[in-house]
Amino acid sequence: MKAKPLLLFAALAAVLAAPAADAPAQQRKAVVQRDWSQTVSMTPEGGYRMGNPAAAVKVVEYLSLTCPHCAEFAEQGTPSLIRDYVRSGRVSLEYRSFILNGLDLAATFLSRCAAPANYFALNHAILAAQPQWMGRIEALTDAQHRELEGLAPLERMQRAVTLAGLDTLAARHGVSAAQARTCLSNQAGLNRILEMQQAGSRAGVNGTPTFAINGRIVETNAWAGIEPLLRGQ
C-alpha cells in the first residue's frame, strides 16, 4: 500500500532535481496549453475581445445581428478562427457592433447585457437563430406595429426583444428577465453602441461583416480570404 506514495515522492524529487535549463521549455509548454478563447473583456472602443490582449494579430469584426452574411461567417468561419488562431494566443478577435436597423439595435443592446464570459456565445446563438426571431417580428400584426411605434425608444426595444423571443434566448446565456429589463433601460449603454457605430463609419465601415486586421480594413469578408491574411502576419 505504501509503494505508490513512495513512487510519487520519488517522481517529485526527480522533478525538483531537474536542471534549471528545462524551465523555459516548461514555460513555453504552459503558454501553448493556455486556451485564450476563454479570455474575454471589453475594449476601450466599446467592443468585446476574445483572446490574448497582446496577440500579434488583432482581428476586429464589425457585425450586425440582423445581417445574414454575419450569420454565415459565424457558422462557417468563426469556429476555425477561434480553434486554430485565437485559442493559441497568436490572434485575438474583437466584435464591434455596426447597426443596420432598429431591430438590430434592440438585439445588439440585449447581447451586451450578458456577462463578458457569455457575450460571444449569446451573439452566436442570436446569429444562428436569425430566421426564427426575425420571422416573429416580420409576422407582427398592424396593431402590434402601432403599439411599438407608440412607445418611447428604450421601451420599444424592450418590447421588441420580448416579441422576437430574444429574451428567452438571452436567459439561456445567463441574462435573467430582471437583468435584461435593467440593462435595456440604461441610456448610457445605448449611447455606447451609437458611439461605436459612429467610430466605425469614420473608420470606413459601410456594411457588414467588415474585418480589420491590425487596424487596417481588408477587402474580403469570407473566411477563405481572411485565413491567408492571418497566416501571412
BANUDO-512365 format. One record per residue (C-alpha): y, x, z. Coordinates in steps of 0.001 Angstrom, whole numbers, plus 524288, in hexadecimal, padded with zeros to 5 digits. Example, Ala and Ser with C-alpha at 12.3 -4.5 7.8 and 13.67 -1.06 7.14 Angstrom:
BEGIN
7EE6C8300C81E787FBDC8356681BE4
// end
This chain:
BEGIN
8000080000800008091980BA780205806BE811D47F4C3810C7809C67ED7E81C0580C897F707818B381AEC7F6A4818CC81ACF7E7E5825D3813BC7E83382C0581DF27F10582641828C87E8A882C77822BF7DC9B83967821897E3B3838CD82FBC7E7B2836498339A7D9A48424282C187D52E84AC28325E7DF8D845AF83FB77DBD58485C83DDB7CD4F8521E847727C7608604F843377C79D860C1844EF7B8D18591F838257B77586451830357BD5786C9882EDD7B0FF860C182A047A96085DFA820027B3EC86C2681BA57B3BE86BE081A057A50785F8D811E27A62E86618809407B061871B7807057A755868D88035679C088614A7F9D37A47586D647F2587A8E486ECA7E52F7A22B87D4A7E46979F1787BEB7D6A8799A887BB97D2237A7E0889867D7517A9FF893FB7CD3B7A6788A2547CD257AA188AF397C7697A5938B7E37D08D79DD48C6AE7D21C79EFB8C7C27CB13791D58C1707BEFF797B18B4367C06A7912F8A7027C2D47974F8A0137CFB3794F8891827D20D795DE88D267E01079757891E77ED6579B2C8A0D27ED9079CE08A0927FBBD79848898177F90B78C6089ACB801E1780C089B0A7F60A777BB8A27E7E9E777BB489FE07DD78773F98A8E07D1C8775618A4D77C4C476F8E8AF457BA7476DBB8A7B87ADB776DD08A8FD79F1076E1289EF77965B774AB8A03978C42769CE89E407966175F0E890E37954A7584A891817A36E753B7893837A7BE761D98877B79FFF765A587FF77A64D75A7D883E17B40075ECD880697B0E076CEE872D87AD2F7685D870627B7AC75E30878A07C3707620D87C327C3087705F86E5B7C4B3775DB86C8E7D16076E3787A357D5FF771A88777F7D43B7801A869707D92077FEF86B397E51977754879317E95477A4F87F857E2FF78641874087E47378F89873DE7F34478E52882587F4877919D886A37FA55784A088D0D7EDAA77FE3894657E31D787468966E7D530782728A27F7CD51785D38A4C87BF09782938B2C77BAC67805B8B5097AC9477D3E8BC277A8A2770E58BE74799FB7714E8BCE5791D5764FB8BEF1783FF76A1C8C08777B9E776478B209779E7778898B03E78891777998BAC478A4B781E38B3C27810078B308A695787CA7894F8ACA97953D78AA98B3F679172796FC8A73178C8579CE189FC8798E1799158A9757A0E77A0F58A65F798EA7AD1F8995C7A0077AE3C8977E7ABF77B6B6898747B88F7AEB4889C27BAA37AFF9887707AD627A96E8928E7ADBC79F9488B2C7B2FB793C987F407AA817963E887BB79E46796EB88F087A1E878A7C8823D7A41D7835887CF0797237884D8892B7900778390888317968D77640879B6793707751687C197851F7785D887AA7837D76F1C881B077888766E287E9677062772E588B44770EC77A888942C770EA76EB188C527658D7694C88F2175DB37759289DBD75F817739789CC975BF87653B895C474F797691C8A07B74AC4772608A5BB73D49770008B3E073A8176C898B5DE7357677A4B8B0EE7423B780188B9D074A03777278C568741DC77B9E8C17A74432789A88C19D752DB787828CEAD7527C780878D4BF74B6278C148D138755EA795D88D909761C7799F48D42776E7D7939F8CC427738D79F2B8C683766207A1EB8C336764A77937B8BB5F77133793A78B41276D1B79FE68B0A476019799B08AC9D7667D78CD38A39676FC07942589CEC7642379A8489BDC75C2478E0389600767D1786E388C2A76A52791B8891287781D793878923E776187A23988385774437A2E188186780B279B0688ACB788357A3E8883C7783507B00D8777778A1F7AB4C87F12796DD7ABAD8848B7959A7B955890D978D727B72189054781967BFFB897B4775107BCE58A17C7780E7C7BA8A371785FD7C2D38A58E7811B7B5018AFC7777347B9528B7397816D7C1138B66478B967B6598BA87782457AB848C66277E227B3828CBC078BF87B3ED8D76578D217AACE8D7B179BE57ACA08C9C279CAB7A79E8CD84794E879B9C8D96779D74799568D0C67A997799B78C8BD7A45378E618D4E87A14C786878DA637AEE67891D8CDAC7B4E0784468CEC27AC767781B8DC797B171775608D8547BF8E777978CD1C7BDBE76E098D6557B882763BC8DF627C41E765908D3B27CD29763EB8D0BF7C71D756AC8C6377BD4F75A458C6BC7B11F751E38B8DF7ABE77528C8AC1C7ACAC759E18A4107B42C75C498AC8C7C03975AC78A7F07CD6175FDD8AF7D7D94D7643A8A8BA7E644766BA8B02A7EFF276F1A8BCAA7E86976CE88BBBF7E6E275E218B85E7DA04757968ACFB7DB8874E2D8AB267D4617415689DC17CED57445B899207C47374DDA88A967C51174ACE880F67CCF3752DE87BD77D3BA746A68897B7D9337448F88CFD7DBF2752B1880C97E33875705882E47EECB74DA7890A47F024752F688B4B7F15D760C3881977FBC675CAA88C698035E755FF895688040A761CF
// end
